[in-house]
Amino acid sequence: MRKKQLFALLMASALTVGMAPTAAFAAADTAVESAEEEVSGEIDASDTEAPAEDPADTPAEDPTTPEDPAEDPAADPTETPAEDPAADPTEAPAAEETDAQAAEAEGTAIVVGETSYPSLTEAFAAVPDTTDTSADATPVKVQGDIELSATVDVPANKNIQLVAVGEATIKRAAGFTGSMFTVNGGNLQMAGADADAETGTAAGTLTVDGTGDSVAGSIIEVVSGNYGLSDGVTLTGNKTTGNGGAISNAAGANVYLLGGTITGNAAATGGGIYSEGTVNLKGTVSVTGNTVTDAFSETASNVVLDKDGVINVTGAVTNSTIGVAVQEAAAGRTVVKLADSVTEDVKLADVLTQITYEGESSLKIGENGTLVSATDPTPSPAETKLVVTGKSMKWTGHDSVQLKFQSNVKGTYYIDWVKRGEKAPTIDTSKVGAPIEADTTVTAKVTDLPDYDVDIYVCVISDKDKSNYGHLMFQPIAAERPAAPATPTPTPSHTAVVPDVNESVVQGFENALVFYPNTFYDFTVIGAGTQNTNPGEGDVRWVPVGWSMSSNPTSWNTSWKIGAAKGIYTEKEKAYTIYIKYNKQVYSGTNWEETDASEILSYQFKAAPLTQATVTPADGTSGDGTSGDGTTTDGTTGVTPTTYADGTNGTSKSAVATGDESPIGTMMALAAASVLAGGYVLVRRRKKEM
């Protein structure tokens, strides 16, 4: 790919970077405020290599034109990719083409506007001069690896922003030991371009690596003017015999830490930053892992303030880590201060939690940003007497009120109440309460108040001094109290009706039965609970499902008729036992549900006296001992009575016949079940009808 194609692809979309406004950044005594500037533009392929390939227009390659010694390839080559000290001036175009091809192969780009340059020195020189302090900085966009073989200077009237588009690294060439950049009255800010979601461009990162042998200079030397470090930039690797491994800031000059990282540097003093001037701080900054230049020591040396050096907080500082020490430290020396322009939202106490003092162990940074004794307690000025002020009170219900109040001191509060007129409660300074800021209205709701009048107390305790506290009394007006809501009548809970199975009733066996041949009698079984016409959840009923003359039958009769095909002949009453089976059902709230439980109850009934001499067969046959179906009996049979499911094999009679030989003889009483609880007698229903 040609170099101009690389540039066109690199700069095809708009790039946004955070930078300081020129008006604030250019002035040494003002605070920097962050802003956003859009850096954009497509590089015309026809323009990208013009300055380097036209010998007639390139002063550095015109043998008849005097040149600045710092930029004379023969005298002091500044950057390896751009210049060839041995190049013949008459062969400049070919040499430039070779250098451009080398830069292209390395993926290196240095662009100002729509024009590319072979070196940062030339690119900085191409930035137009300006005396307008309100003008935006001129972006110099870089990508790839760039070597510096001489110092790149930012003179007065230059306002430059060095922007990394993608990944860029600036490093020392072999043998170069001086400062990599100097700021002499101008403005220089380094930043990484923001990511662009529309174009898919990743955020830019710029690494300035000062690694080299016998280095005597800094990465950035601010003689006068202003230098700014922003997000996406890392200053690292510089180990110098001088002061300020990454940044050396002279008296009267300004450094603006708006973001970025300074780490892995070393110096005689101030491995990260040595400053005799102002270090302005804002944003998220990391200055850690820097040391003194000593092969036998790992003493931390991140930011060292000398002479009038101070850290000036110009805005919110978040998630930062900065180590700081002071030359010739003494109690009362200001280390950190708030700029006059910062808002009330920025608290010095919040900033100090992100700064670690690395100086003499006998001192520390006090609450006001000055050095104080680390052993003697710092006397705190007497705090204003705490006063609680009421704002409003209103009933919000019969047993609740809403209170609004303020405290003139930051602290915590809790609420208590006593019966109207009683002594105020003692303030408990150890109680954990809710936070309250100074001069900020708090709204609180008090609930579950009793029906009698009360005095409500708001108790506030200072965070700084627990002995500084106060309270305020509210007296809710009884006449304004809302009426208590009517108490709803509770719905009585249902008590499950659980009858005993023995409460079941059998009807039809009250009198002794005359068992004529082929005569059958109906009888009725009413299961306990089966007459419950308004059941509730959990109610129980016992449903009769069949009967038998055996206590353990193989099957159960389901036709509720009883009789003997051949009759029962006996000269006196004779008792028999019948067994009835009941299944337990429970009401679910909507339906009767079957259970696995069942019970078998036994009952007795009697056969009335009946002889062949007196029998009058139901079917009109003679009483000669022949049954209605022609079967002969001896009149004293002990055979268990037989039932027919449909009653078709004998004459069916109501079981109310008596033993007086009448066709409607009575039945004797069967041992009836106990009376149903509550006086209910329930009619039996066939299981299939439930």
C-alpha positions as CSV (number, residue, x, y, z in Angstrom):
1,M,0.0,0.0,0.0
2,R,1.3,3.5,-0.9
3,K,1.9,5.9,2.0
4,K,-0.7,8.3,0.7
5,Q,-3.3,5.4,0.6
6,L,-2.4,4.6,4.2
7,F,-3.0,8.2,5.2
8,A,-6.3,8.4,3.3
9,L,-7.5,5.3,5.0
10,L,-6.3,6.4,8.4
11,M,-7.9,9.8,8.3
12,A,-11.1,9.0,6.3
13,S,-13.5,9.5,9.2
14,A,-14.0,12.2,11.8
15,L,-11.9,11.9,15.1
16,T,-12.9,13.4,18.4
17,V,-10.4,14.1,21.2
18,G,-10.6,15.7,24.5
19,M,-8.5,18.9,24.7
20,A,-8.1,22.1,26.7
21,P,-9.5,25.3,25.2
22,T,-6.7,27.5,24.0
23,A,-7.8,30.5,26.1
24,A,-7.4,28.5,29.3
25,F,-4.5,26.3,28.3
26,A,-2.4,29.2,27.0
27,A,-2.5,31.2,30.2
28,A,-0.1,30.2,32.9
29,D,-2.2,31.5,35.8
30,T,-5.6,30.1,34.8
31,A,-7.2,26.7,35.3
32,V,-7.7,24.3,32.5
33,E,-11.2,23.2,31.7
34,S,-11.8,20.2,29.5
35,A,-13.5,20.5,26.2
36,E,-14.1,18.5,23.0
37,E,-12.8,19.4,19.6
38,E,-13.6,17.4,16.5
39,V,-10.5,16.6,14.4
40,S,-11.6,15.5,11.0
41,G,-10.8,15.6,7.3
42,E,-10.0,13.2,4.5
43,I,-6.4,13.4,3.2
44,D,-6.2,14.0,-0.5
45,A,-3.8,11.5,-1.9
46,S,-2.4,14.1,-4.2
47,D,-1.4,16.2,-1.3
48,T,0.1,13.7,1.1
49,E,3.7,13.6,-0.2
50,A,4.0,17.0,-1.8
51,P,6.2,18.7,0.8
52,A,8.7,15.9,0.9
53,E,9.0,15.2,-2.8
54,D,9.4,18.7,-4.2
55,P,13.1,19.8,-3.7
56,A,12.3,23.2,-4.9
57,D,9.8,23.8,-2.1
58,T,11.7,22.0,0.7
59,P,14.1,24.4,2.4
60,A,15.8,21.5,4.2
61,E,16.9,20.0,0.9
62,D,17.9,23.2,-0.9
63,P,21.8,23.3,-0.7
64,T,21.7,27.1,-1.3
65,T,19.3,27.9,1.5
66,P,20.6,28.3,5.1
67,E,18.9,25.9,7.5
68,D,18.2,25.8,11.3
69,P,21.0,23.7,12.7
70,A,18.5,21.6,14.7
71,E,16.9,20.5,11.5
72,D,19.9,20.2,9.2
73,P,20.3,16.5,8.3
74,A,24.0,17.0,7.9
75,A,24.4,18.7,11.3
76,D,21.9,17.1,13.7
77,P,19.4,14.7,12.2
78,T,16.1,14.8,14.2
79,E,14.3,11.7,13.2
80,T,15.5,8.6,11.4
81,P,12.5,7.9,9.1
82,A,12.6,11.4,7.6
83,E,16.1,12.3,6.8
84,D,19.3,10.8,5.4
85,P,22.5,12.7,6.5
86,A,24.4,11.3,3.5
87,A,21.9,12.2,0.9
88,D,23.1,14.3,-2.0
89,P,20.9,17.5,-2.4
90,T,20.7,16.8,-6.2
91,E,19.1,13.4,-5.5
92,A,16.6,14.7,-2.9
93,P,13.5,13.5,-4.7
94,A,14.7,9.9,-4.9
95,A,15.8,10.0,-1.3
96,E,12.5,11.4,-0.2
97,E,10.7,8.6,-2.1
98,T,12.9,6.1,-0.4
99,D,12.1,7.6,3.1
100,A,8.4,7.7,2.3
101,Q,8.5,4.1,1.2
102,A,10.2,3.2,4.5
103,A,7.6,5.1,6.5
104,E,4.9,3.4,4.5
105,A,6.3,0.0,5.3
106,E,6.5,0.8,9.0
107,G,2.9,2.1,9.0
108,T,4.0,5.5,10.2
109,A,2.0,8.6,9.7
110,I,2.4,12.3,10.7
111,V,-0.3,14.5,9.4
112,V,-1.3,18.2,9.8
113,G,-4.5,19.0,8.1
114,E,-4.4,17.1,4.8
115,T,-0.6,17.1,4.5
116,S,1.8,14.5,5.7
117,Y,5.3,15.2,7.0
118,P,8.3,13.0,7.4
119,S,9.2,14.2,10.9
120,L,7.5,15.8,13.9
121,T,9.9,18.7,13.7
122,E,8.7,19.6,10.3
123,A,5.0,18.9,11.2
124,F,5.3,21.2,14.3
125,A,7.0,23.9,12.2
126,A,4.1,23.7,9.7
127,V,1.6,24.5,12.4
128,P,0.5,28.1,11.8
129,D,1.6,30.7,14.4
130,T,-1.1,32.3,16.4
131,T,-1.4,34.9,19.1
132,D,-5.2,34.4,19.5
133,T,-5.6,32.8,22.9
134,S,-9.2,31.8,22.1
135,A,-8.2,29.8,19.0
136,D,-8.3,26.0,19.1
137,A,-5.1,24.0,19.0
138,T,-3.9,22.6,15.7
139,P,-4.0,18.8,15.6
140,V,-0.9,16.9,14.6
141,K,-2.1,13.4,14.0
142,V,0.3,10.5,14.3
143,Q,0.2,6.7,13.9
144,G,2.8,4.0,14.1
145,D,6.4,4.1,15.4
146,I,8.3,7.4,15.4
147,E,11.9,7.8,16.5
148,L,13.3,11.1,17.7
149,S,17.0,11.7,17.3
150,A,16.8,15.3,18.5
151,T,14.6,17.5,20.7
152,V,11.2,18.6,19.2
153,D,10.5,22.2,20.3
154,V,7.2,24.0,20.8
155,P,8.1,27.8,20.7
156,A,5.9,30.7,21.5
157,N,2.9,31.3,19.3
158,K,2.5,27.6,18.6
159,N,-0.6,25.9,19.9
160,I,-0.4,22.2,19.2
161,Q,-2.3,19.1,20.0
162,L,-0.4,15.8,19.3
163,V,-3.1,13.2,18.6
164,A,-2.7,9.5,18.3
165,V,-5.0,8.0,15.7
166,G,-4.9,4.2,16.4
167,E,-1.7,3.1,18.1
168,A,1.3,5.4,18.1
169,T,4.7,5.2,19.8
170,I,7.3,7.9,20.0
171,K,10.8,6.7,21.2
172,R,14.4,7.7,21.4
173,A,16.8,7.0,18.6
174,A,20.1,5.3,19.6
175,G,22.5,7.8,21.1
176,F,19.9,10.6,21.7
177,T,20.1,11.6,25.5
178,G,18.4,15.0,25.7
179,S,14.8,15.9,26.4
180,M,12.5,14.5,23.8
181,F,10.1,17.6,23.8
182,T,10.6,21.1,25.1
183,V,7.9,23.7,25.5
184,N,9.4,27.2,25.2
185,G,6.5,29.6,25.6
186,G,4.0,27.6,23.4
187,N,1.3,25.1,24.2
188,L,1.5,21.3,23.7
189,Q,-1.2,18.8,24.6
190,M,-0.9,15.0,24.0
191,A,-4.1,12.9,23.6
192,G,-5.5,9.7,22.2
193,A,-8.4,10.1,19.7
194,D,-11.7,8.9,20.9
195,A,-13.3,5.8,19.4
196,D,-15.8,6.4,16.6
197,A,-18.7,3.9,16.6
198,E,-20.0,5.1,13.2
199,T,-16.7,4.4,11.4
200,G,-15.6,1.6,13.7
201,T,-12.4,3.5,14.6
202,A,-10.9,2.3,17.9
203,A,-9.7,4.8,20.5
204,G,-6.2,6.1,19.9
205,T,-3.3,5.4,22.3
206,L,0.0,7.3,22.4
207,T,3.0,5.9,24.2
208,V,6.1,8.2,24.6
209,D,8.9,5.9,25.6
210,G,12.1,7.6,26.9
211,T,14.2,4.4,27.2
212,G,17.9,5.0,26.3
213,D,21.4,4.9,27.7
214,S,23.0,7.7,29.7
215,V,19.9,9.9,29.4
216,A,20.2,13.4,30.8
217,G,16.9,14.9,29.8
218,S,13.2,14.4,30.4
219,I,10.5,13.2,28.1
220,I,8.8,16.6,28.4
221,E,10.7,19.7,29.6
222,V,8.4,22.7,30.2
223,V,10.7,25.8,30.3
224,S,7.8,28.2,29.9
225,G,4.3,27.9,28.5
226,N,1.9,25.0,29.0
227,Y,1.9,21.2,28.6
228,G,-1.2,19.0,28.9
229,L,-1.5,15.2,29.4
230,S,-4.9,13.7,28.4
231,D,-6.6,10.3,28.3
232,G,-4.9,7.6,26.1
233,V,-1.4,8.8,26.7
234,T,1.4,7.1,28.6
235,L,4.8,8.6,29.5
236,T,7.2,5.8,30.4
237,G,10.7,4.3,30.4
238,N,12.8,7.5,30.9
239,K,15.6,7.1,33.4
240,T,17.6,10.3,33.6
241,T,20.4,11.6,35.7
242,G,18.6,15.0,35.9
243,N,15.3,15.9,37.5
244,G,11.9,15.0,36.2
245,G,11.9,11.6,34.5
246,A,8.7,12.1,32.6
247,I,8.1,15.9,33.1
248,S,10.3,18.7,34.3
249,N,8.2,21.8,35.0
250,A,10.1,25.1,35.6
251,A,8.9,28.0,37.8
252,G,6.2,30.0,36.1
253,A,5.3,27.2,33.7
254,N,2.2,25.0,33.9
255,V,1.5,21.3,33.6
256,Y,-2.1,20.2,33.1
257,L,-2.9,16.6,34.1
258,L,-6.3,15.9,32.5
259,G,-5.9,12.2,32.2
260,G,-3.3,9.6,31.2
261,T,-0.6,7.6,32.9
262,I,3.0,8.3,34.0
263,T,4.8,5.2,35.2
264,G,8.2,3.4,35.0
265,N,10.4,6.5,35.0
266,A,13.3,7.4,37.2
267,A,15.2,10.6,38.0
268,A,17.6,12.1,40.6
269,T,14.4,13.9,41.9
270,G,10.9,13.5,40.7
271,G,10.9,10.2,38.8
272,G,7.5,11.0,37.4
273,I,7.3,14.8,37.7
274,Y,9.6,17.4,39.0
275,S,7.8,20.8,39.3
276,E,8.9,24.2,40.5
277,G,5.7,25.6,38.9
278,T,2.0,24.6,39.0
279,V,0.7,21.1,38.3
280,N,-3.0,21.5,37.5
281,L,-5.1,18.4,38.2
282,K,-8.5,17.2,36.9
283,G,-10.0,13.9,35.6
284,T,-8.6,10.5,36.1
285,V,-4.8,10.4,36.3
286,S,-2.2,7.8,37.4
287,V,1.3,8.9,38.5
288,T,2.7,5.8,40.2
289,G,5.6,3.3,39.8
290,N,8.2,6.0,39.3
291,T,11.4,6.0,41.4
292,V,14.7,7.7,42.0
293,T,17.7,6.9,39.7
294,D,19.5,4.5,41.9
295,A,20.3,0.9,41.0
296,F,20.3,-0.1,44.6
297,S,17.0,1.6,45.6
298,E,13.3,1.4,44.7
299,T,12.4,4.5,46.5
300,A,9.1,5.9,45.2
301,S,9.4,9.3,43.5
302,N,6.3,10.2,41.6
303,V,5.6,13.9,41.9
304,V,8.1,16.1,43.7
305,L,7.2,19.7,44.3
306,D,10.1,22.2,44.8
307,K,10.2,26.0,45.4
308,D,6.7,27.3,44.5
309,G,5.5,24.0,43.1
310,V,1.9,23.1,44.0
311,I,-0.9,20.8,42.9
312,N,-3.9,23.0,41.8
313,V,-7.2,21.2,41.5
314,T,-9.2,22.7,38.6
315,G,-12.1,20.2,38.5
316,A,-13.5,16.9,39.7
317,V,-10.8,14.2,40.3
318,T,-12.0,10.6,40.1
319,N,-10.3,7.2,40.4
320,S,-6.8,8.8,40.4
321,T,-3.7,7.5,42.1
322,I,-0.9,10.0,42.6
323,G,2.1,10.0,44.9
324,V,3.6,13.3,46.0
325,A,6.6,14.6,48.0
326,V,8.0,18.0,48.8
327,Q,11.6,19.3,48.7
328,E,12.5,21.1,51.9
329,A,9.2,20.1,53.5
330,A,7.9,21.9,56.5
331,A,4.7,22.2,58.4
332,G,2.4,24.7,56.9
333,R,3.7,24.2,53.3
334,T,0.7,24.1,50.8
335,V,0.8,20.9,48.7
336,V,-2.7,20.7,47.3
337,K,-5.3,23.5,46.8
338,L,-8.6,24.1,45.1
339,A,-8.5,26.6,42.2
340,D,-10.8,29.6,42.6
341,S,-12.8,28.6,39.6
342,V,-13.9,25.2,40.8
343,T,-17.6,24.6,41.8
344,E,-18.9,23.7,45.2
345,D,-19.3,20.1,44.0
346,V,-15.6,19.6,44.1
347,K,-14.4,18.8,47.6
348,L,-10.8,19.0,48.7
349,A,-11.3,16.1,51.0
350,D,-12.4,13.9,48.1
351,V,-9.3,14.8,46.1
352,L,-6.9,14.1,49.1
353,T,-8.1,10.5,49.3
354,Q,-6.5,9.9,45.9
355,I,-3.2,11.5,46.7
356,T,-0.5,9.7,48.8
357,Y,2.2,11.7,50.6
358,E,5.6,10.1,50.0
359,G,7.8,12.6,51.8
360,E,9.2,12.7,55.3
361,S,7.4,10.4,57.7
362,S,7.1,13.1,60.3
363,L,4.7,15.0,58.1
364,K,1.4,14.4,56.3
365,I,-1.0,16.3,54.2
366,G,-3.7,17.8,56.4
367,E,-7.4,18.4,55.7
368,N,-6.7,21.8,54.2
369,G,-4.0,20.5,51.8
370,T,-1.0,21.8,53.8
371,L,1.7,19.8,55.5
372,V,1.1,19.1,59.2
373,S,2.8,16.9,61.9
374,A,2.1,13.2,61.5
375,T,2.4,12.6,65.2
376,D,0.7,15.6,66.8
377,P,-3.1,15.8,66.3
378,T,-4.0,18.7,64.1
379,P,-6.1,21.2,66.0
380,S,-9.4,21.5,64.3
381,P,-11.2,24.9,64.3
382,A,-14.2,24.9,66.6
383,E,-17.3,23.8,64.6
384,T,-20.3,25.9,64.4
385,K,-22.9,25.1,67.0
386,L,-25.4,22.6,65.5
387,V,-28.9,24.0,65.0
388,V,-31.9,22.1,63.7
389,T,-34.6,24.2,61.9
390,G,-38.1,23.0,61.1
391,K,-39.6,23.7,57.7
392,S,-43.0,22.0,57.7
393,M,-45.2,19.3,59.3
394,K,-48.5,17.7,58.1
395,W,-50.6,14.6,58.8
396,T,-50.4,12.0,56.1
397,G,-52.8,9.5,57.9
398,H,-54.4,8.8,61.2
399,D,-51.1,7.5,62.6
400,S,-48.5,9.2,60.4
401,V,-47.0,12.6,59.8
402,Q,-44.5,14.1,57.3
403,L,-41.7,16.4,58.7
404,K,-39.3,18.7,56.8
405,F,-36.2,20.1,58.5
406,Q,-32.6,21.2,58.1
407,S,-29.3,21.2,60.0
408,N,-26.6,23.8,59.6
409,V,-23.9,21.1,60.2
410,K,-23.4,17.8,58.3
411,G,-24.2,14.7,60.4
412,T,-26.7,12.0,61.1
413,Y,-30.3,12.2,62.5
414,Y,-32.9,10.0,64.1
415,I,-36.5,10.6,65.2
416,D,-38.1,9.8,68.6
417,W,-41.4,10.7,70.3
418,V,-42.9,11.0,73.8
419,K,-46.4,11.6,75.1
420,R,-47.4,15.2,74.9
421,G,-45.8,17.2,77.7
422,E,-43.4,14.5,78.9
423,K,-39.6,15.2,79.2
424,A,-37.6,15.3,76.0
425,P,-35.7,12.0,75.3
426,T,-31.9,12.1,75.9
427,I,-29.9,12.3,72.7
428,D,-28.0,9.1,72.0
429,T,-24.7,10.0,70.2
430,S,-23.8,6.4,69.5
431,K,-27.0,5.7,67.6
432,V,-26.7,5.0,63.9
433,G,-28.9,7.4,62.1
434,A,-29.6,8.6,58.6
435,P,-27.2,11.1,56.9
436,I,-28.1,14.8,56.7
437,E,-26.1,17.3,54.7
438,A,-25.5,20.9,56.0
439,D,-28.2,23.4,54.9
440,T,-30.1,20.7,53.0
441,T,-33.9,20.1,53.6
442,V,-34.7,16.5,54.6
443,T,-38.2,15.0,54.3
444,A,-39.0,12.2,56.8
445,K,-42.2,10.3,57.6
446,V,-43.1,9.2,61.1
447,T,-45.5,6.2,61.3
448,D,-47.3,4.1,63.8
449,L,-48.1,7.0,66.1
450,P,-50.4,6.2,69.1
451,D,-54.0,7.6,69.3
452,Y,-53.0,10.1,72.1
453,D,-51.1,13.4,71.4
454,V,-47.3,13.2,71.2
455,D,-44.2,15.4,70.9
456,I,-41.9,14.3,68.1
457,Y,-38.2,15.1,68.3
458,V,-35.7,15.2,65.5
459,C,-32.2,14.6,66.9
460,V,-29.1,15.5,64.8
461,I,-25.4,14.7,65.7
462,S,-22.4,16.2,63.9
463,D,-20.1,13.9,61.9
464,K,-17.0,15.8,62.9
465,D,-17.7,16.3,66.6
466,K,-20.1,13.9,68.4
467,S,-20.4,16.4,71.3
468,N,-22.0,18.9,68.8
469,Y,-25.6,17.9,68.6
470,G,-29.1,19.4,68.8
471,H,-32.8,18.5,68.5
472,L,-36.1,20.0,67.3
473,M,-39.6,19.3,68.6
474,F,-42.7,19.0,66.4
475,Q,-46.2,18.9,67.9
476,P,-48.8,17.5,65.6
477,I,-52.2,19.3,65.9
478,A,-54.8,16.9,67.2
479,A,-57.7,18.8,65.5
480,E,-56.1,18.2,62.1
481,R,-55.6,14.5,62.5
482,P,-57.4,12.3,60.0
483,A,-60.0,9.9,61.3
484,A,-59.0,6.3,61.8
485,P,-60.2,4.0,59.0
486,A,-63.2,1.8,59.9
487,T,-62.2,-1.6,61.1
488,P,-63.5,-4.2,58.6
489,T,-65.6,-7.0,60.1
490,P,-63.5,-10.1,59.9
491,T,-64.9,-13.0,57.9
492,P,-65.1,-16.0,60.2
493,S,-63.0,-18.8,59.2
494,H,-64.7,-22.1,58.3
495,T,-64.5,-24.9,60.8
496,A,-64.4,-28.2,58.9
497,V,-67.3,-30.5,59.7
498,V,-65.9,-34.0,60.2
499,P,-68.6,-36.5,61.3
500,D,-67.8,-39.9,62.6
501,V,-68.7,-42.8,60.3
502,N,-70.7,-44.3,63.1
503,E,-73.2,-41.5,62.7
504,S,-74.4,-43.2,59.5
505,V,-78.0,-44.4,59.6
506,V,-79.6,-47.6,58.2
507,Q,-83.4,-47.5,57.7
508,G,-85.6,-50.5,56.9
509,F,-84.5,-52.9,59.6
510,E,-86.5,-51.4,62.5
511,N,-88.8,-54.5,62.8
512,A,-88.2,-58.2,62.2
513,L,-88.7,-59.1,58.6
514,V,-90.9,-62.0,57.3
515,F,-88.7,-63.7,54.7
516,Y,-91.3,-65.2,52.4
517,P,-89.9,-67.1,49.5
518,N,-88.9,-64.8,46.6
519,T,-89.8,-61.7,48.7
520,F,-87.3,-58.8,48.8
521,Y,-87.2,-55.7,50.9
522,D,-85.8,-52.3,50.2
523,F,-83.6,-50.7,52.8
524,T,-81.9,-47.3,53.0
525,V,-78.3,-46.3,54.1
526,I,-77.6,-42.6,54.9
527,G,-73.8,-42.0,55.2
528,A,-72.6,-39.7,57.9
529,G,-72.2,-36.2,56.4
530,T,-73.9,-37.0,53.1
531,Q,-76.8,-34.6,53.9
532,N,-74.3,-31.6,54.1
533,T,-75.9,-29.4,51.5
534,N,-73.6,-26.4,52.1
535,P,-70.1,-27.9,52.5
536,G,-67.0,-25.9,53.2
537,E,-63.3,-26.6,52.6
538,G,-62.2,-29.6,54.7
539,D,-65.7,-31.0,55.4
540,V,-65.9,-34.8,55.4
541,R,-68.7,-37.3,54.4
542,W,-69.0,-41.1,54.4
543,V,-70.6,-42.4,51.2
544,P,-72.1,-46.0,51.4
545,V,-70.8,-48.0,48.4
546,G,-72.1,-51.6,49.0
547,W,-73.1,-54.3,51.5
548,S,-72.5,-58.0,52.1
549,M,-73.4,-60.7,54.6
550,S,-69.7,-61.5,54.8
551,S,-67.2,-59.3,56.7
552,N,-64.6,-59.9,54.1
553,P,-66.3,-60.4,50.8
554,T,-64.8,-60.6,47.3
555,S,-67.4,-58.1,46.0
556,W,-70.0,-55.8,47.4
557,N,-73.7,-55.7,46.6
558,T,-74.8,-52.4,45.3
559,S,-78.6,-53.0,45.1
560,W,-80.1,-52.0,48.3
561,K,-82.6,-54.9,48.5
562,I,-82.6,-58.0,50.7
563,G,-84.6,-61.3,50.7
564,A,-84.4,-65.1,50.5
565,A,-85.3,-67.1,47.4
566,K,-86.6,-70.0,49.4
567,G,-87.7,-67.9,52.4
568,I,-86.5,-68.3,56.0
569,Y,-88.7,-70.6,58.1
570,T,-88.2,-70.3,61.9
571,E,-90.5,-70.7,64.9
572,K,-88.9,-67.8,66.6
573,E,-87.1,-64.6,65.7
574,K,-83.5,-65.1,64.4
575,A,-80.8,-62.5,64.2
576,Y,-78.5,-61.9,61.2
577,T,-75.5,-59.6,60.6
578,I,-75.1,-57.3,57.6
579,Y,-71.8,-55.4,56.7
580,I,-71.9,-52.0,55.0
581,K,-68.9,-50.3,53.4
582,Y,-68.4,-46.5,53.5
583,N,-65.8,-44.5,51.5
584,K,-64.5,-41.2,53.0
585,Q,-64.7,-38.0,50.8
586,V,-63.3,-34.5,51.7
587,Y,-64.6,-31.2,50.2
588,S,-61.8,-29.2,48.5
589,G,-63.7,-26.0,48.4
590,T,-65.2,-26.7,45.0
591,N,-65.6,-30.5,44.8
592,W,-65.9,-33.6,46.9
593,E,-62.7,-35.5,46.5
594,E,-62.2,-39.2,47.0
595,T,-59.7,-40.4,49.6
596,D,-58.0,-43.8,50.2
597,A,-59.9,-44.1,53.6
598,S,-62.9,-46.4,54.0
599,E,-64.8,-48.1,56.9
600,I,-66.9,-51.2,57.2
601,L,-69.7,-51.2,59.8
602,S,-71.8,-54.1,60.9
603,Y,-75.5,-54.0,61.7
604,Q,-78.0,-56.7,62.8
605,F,-81.5,-57.4,61.6
606,K,-84.0,-60.1,62.6
607,A,-86.1,-62.7,60.7
608,A,-89.7,-63.0,62.1
609,P,-91.2,-66.4,62.9
610,L,-92.5,-68.2,59.8
611,T,-93.5,-71.9,59.5
612,Q,-94.7,-73.9,56.5
613,A,-98.0,-74.5,58.2
614,T,-98.7,-70.8,58.3
615,V,-96.8,-69.5,55.3
616,T,-98.7,-67.7,52.6
617,P,-96.2,-67.6,49.7
618,A,-96.0,-64.3,48.1
619,D,-96.5,-65.9,44.7
620,G,-99.7,-67.8,45.8
621,T,-98.1,-71.2,45.9
622,S,-99.2,-73.6,48.7
623,G,-97.3,-73.6,52.0
624,D,-96.2,-77.2,51.6
625,G,-92.5,-76.5,52.0
626,T,-92.0,-75.6,48.4
627,S,-90.6,-72.1,47.8
628,G,-91.7,-69.8,45.2
629,D,-89.1,-71.1,42.8
630,G,-89.9,-74.8,43.5
631,T,-87.0,-75.3,46.0
632,T,-87.8,-77.3,49.1
633,T,-86.7,-76.0,52.5
634,D,-87.1,-77.5,56.0
635,G,-88.5,-74.3,57.5
636,T,-85.6,-73.8,59.8
637,T,-82.9,-73.0,57.4
638,G,-79.8,-71.1,58.6
639,V,-78.8,-70.2,55.1
640,T,-77.8,-66.5,54.8
641,P,-80.5,-64.5,53.0
642,T,-79.9,-64.0,49.3
643,T,-80.3,-60.7,47.5
644,Y,-81.0,-60.1,43.8
645,A,-79.6,-57.0,42.3
646,D,-82.7,-56.2,40.2
647,G,-85.3,-58.0,42.4
648,T,-86.7,-59.8,39.3
649,N,-86.4,-63.3,40.9
650,G,-88.9,-62.6,43.7
651,T,-91.6,-60.3,44.8
652,S,-90.2,-57.1,46.2
653,K,-91.8,-55.7,49.3
654,S,-91.2,-52.8,51.5
655,A,-89.3,-53.9,54.6
656,V,-92.1,-52.9,56.9
657,A,-94.0,-56.3,57.0
658,T,-94.6,-57.8,60.4
659,G,-94.6,-61.4,61.7
660,D,-98.4,-61.7,61.9
661,E,-98.4,-63.5,58.5
662,S,-99.7,-60.4,56.8
663,P,-98.3,-59.5,53.4
664,I,-97.2,-56.2,54.9
665,G,-95.5,-57.7,58.0
666,T,-93.0,-55.5,59.8
667,M,-89.2,-55.6,59.9
668,M,-87.4,-55.9,63.1
669,A,-84.9,-53.1,64.0
670,L,-81.3,-53.4,62.7
671,A,-78.7,-52.0,65.0
672,A,-79.0,-48.5,63.6
673,A,-76.0,-46.2,63.4
674,S,-75.7,-43.4,65.9
675,V,-77.6,-40.1,65.4
676,L,-75.8,-37.6,63.1
677,A,-74.0,-34.7,64.9
678,G,-76.0,-31.5,65.0
679,G,-79.3,-33.3,64.4
680,Y,-78.8,-33.8,60.7
681,V,-80.0,-36.9,59.0
682,L,-78.5,-37.2,55.5
683,V,-80.1,-39.0,52.6
684,R,-77.8,-41.6,51.0
685,R,-76.8,-40.9,47.4
686,R,-75.6,-43.4,45.0
687,K,-71.8,-42.9,44.4
688,K,-72.3,-42.4,40.8
689,E,-74.7,-39.5,41.5
690,M,-72.2,-37.5,43.7
